Amino acid sequence: MKKKTSPIRVAIVGTGGMANVHAERFKSISGCEVVAGCDVDPERARVFCERHEIPNAFDSLDKMLASGRVDAVSVVTPDAFHSPVSLACMKAGKHVLCEKPLAVDYPQAKKMLAAAKKAGVINMVNFSYRDWPCIQAAAASIRRGELGEIRHVEASYLQAWLASTVWGDWTNNPAWLWRLSTAHGSKGALGDVGVHILDYATYPVGPIREVNCRLKAFHKAPKDRIGEYKLDANDSAVMHVEFANGALGVIHTTRWAGGHQNRLYLKICGTKGSIDMDSERSTKSYRECRGDGFHKAEWRDVECQPVPNNYERFIRAIRTGKPGEPDFARGAEIQRILDACFVSEQERRAVRI
């Protein structure tokens, strides 16, 4: 890929809540300009662009791509539109940062990966917790062999917004209700936040070879419906997994974890040591038990160096012409696990990946 030295012109497609984070992050990067916002709702696009002082608002992806004003696109649409929007942008030669999950299923994700390779553009998926120093440092420690052979993994992503009003009242807010409805494109807690904990756990440990998953949507309203929203998407997921390196693990997520606004936890145990990360404690450090303290069960805190966030890595990849991580290949790998989880639940069996 060619290097780019002039300012990188970024457009944001989909101008809902998460788009505000994208706009703020990109605008903080030197040599990066947010030049356009695009949404099927022209008023929402206009308001978004005014809020962030973005010069061009579009209500059509085709118009935006034809304008010639854009080098890269950040796709922040609902999940079902990740694939068609990304494919159109890559066909037009634009670099793409796509929100998670990469697609609604593995075949779509593979198609996106193939299109990215054909177009020769930078492609990344926004697994946002890769931005935390603790996960990057822990992964480096494992790559150096400091934990020995990995034997056991425990990972969880806990949220409380169904159990309490810590995030607000979900019962009358479409921004939350669509996440509970398969008819509105939701893959439930597994697709929304389970995708994050799967990346978080497998990034340092390695790929999953087999998964046995149980999913459940709990009763939440009369006839399990609020207005147009049928509340049938899973809100809890529990996975028993075997990793390619032979380690066993339990990975789970729920929106019913009262007391935990947004907690990611990961413990990795090896033959020479263990690592423990809890986002409610810190995202800039982790605990480890190894070396002289291993046989005494003594733990110590490890402070981690700052790391670039996904937005910075995306812009740096465009500048250097070198692929950025996590890329579409990684997004497709995680999507394959998600698909296997749904098969496992439907057929009540373990599924090889």
RALINCOR-V485741 format. One line per field, one symbol per residue. burial: I if it has 9 or more other C-alpha atoms within 8 Angstrom, else O. A space follows every 50 residues. Layout:
burial: ???
This chain:
burial: OOOIOOOIIIIIIIIIOOIIOIIIIIIOOOOIIIIIIIIOOIOIIIOIII OOOIOOIIIIIOIIIOOOOIIIIIIIIOIIOIIOIIIOIIIOIIIIIIII IIIIIIOIIIOIIOIIOOIOIIIIIIIOOIIIIIIIIIIIIIOOOIIIOI IIIIIIIIIIIOIOIOIOOIOOOOOIIIIIIIOOIIIIIIIIIIIIIIII IIIIIIOIIIIIIIIOIOOOOOOIIIOOIIIIIIIIIIIIIIIIOOIIII IIIIIIIIOIIOIIIIIIIIIIIIIIIIIOOIIIIIIIIIOOIIOOOOIO OOOIOOOOIIIIIIIIIIIIIOOIOIIIOIIIOIIIIIIIIIIIIOOIOI IOI
